[in-house]
Amino acid sequence: MIKFLDLEKVNNRYREEIDKRIKSILDKGWYLQGEWDKTFEDNFAKFCGVKHCIGCANGLDALNLIIRGYGFGAGDEIIVPANTYIASILAISENGCTPVLVEPDINTYNINPELIEEKITDKTKAIMVVHLYGQAVQMGKIWNLAKKYNLKIIEDSAQAHGALYNGNRTGSLGDASGFSFYPGKNLGCMGDGGCVTTNDDELAARIRAIANYGSDRKYHHIYKGINSRLDEIQAAILDVKLPYLDNDNKRRREISKFYRENIKNPKIILPKVYDEKSHVWHIFAIRCEKRDKLQKYLEENGIQTNIHYPTPPHKQGAYKEWENQSYPVSEEIHRTELSLPISPVMTDDEIEKVVRIANAF
Ligand SMILES: *Cc1c(COP(=O)(O)O)cnc(C)c1O
């Protein structure tokens, strides 16, 4: 069976170094807000090309902290793509803001920049771009809109560690960015983890305080904060893996290229990419009219796949208020999408097998 993602194999490549670091943490007995957190934050900020990285407990918290850090709340609107993973939208609702859904572009699966302006009102405070499936959003038009209407740009970079737009990394393309280090992400830890990146000194200080019980120094609480931290073990593991991220992404690009050049089946729509460096292929999303049949057929032939995602956010029970709204492009993606395995530890034989079987469907 070709697994969708063999995490044991992914992490075993660093086993020795990770064992050593965990042992050093156990020997030292310091588990939170220590040297590894600081080291990883510095290295990840450098990697993204920004001034600040603030570790936190997970990707949802990262987005939540950005919105809280800006002080957005009830009555404020934030624009977000209709086909994103629900966490982007939950972070907006959690702060009492109104998520305003915008249809994606069927070719990139990212927010359609042409459809944003008509959704901007005098309540709009921010545009949340999501670099979905690992492809950096084309930012040009969005930067112009943000300038014209004085809006913040929040990036959800949870699927796009290392992706480039015009030579700049995700995490540096907006005013602030949230990352997730969930185990299955391109840069993943061994539990939950996340971070915020930004060049904004004030926002960074506020977020650091909010994430630490609203405290800017010990027992001094200036915000009604939360507890959201990246622990030392996760930070140390991430710091082991970070130097290999670009190489892993390169391998993902190779696999993607092989799939795109060799899967030749009129029943399968392959993903498009406008610039190879802009995509880190967290997910290789194909579309097929007979998606469920294709998934079953691949499974029977030893290939595990996934669906990202089966149900759009506006059709979820959590958002009953949107039940009667219609986002046909998003719905079309959710109806037909299938994710082929594309992990950096796949062998050439496995990749060839995926192509062979997919072509025979
Ligand atoms: C994974 C993910 C998140 C949430 O990250 P967690 O660490 O699981 O909280 C947010 N947005 C997107 C697009 C994601 O893929």
The ligand as an ORCA input file, in Angstrom:
! r2SCAN-3c Opt
* xyz 0 1
  C      -3.904     22.996      9.278
  C      -4.553     24.268      8.921
  C      -4.924     25.201      9.892
  C      -4.944     24.915     11.362
  O      -3.782     24.486     11.912
  P      -3.802     23.648     13.292
  O      -2.397     23.632     13.720
  O      -4.333     22.287     12.979
  O      -4.683     24.392     14.252
  C      -5.385     26.426      9.459
  N      -5.527     26.720      8.151
  C      -5.212     25.829      7.189
  C      -5.379     26.221      5.764
  C      -4.741     24.558      7.533
  O      -4.449     23.680      6.573
*
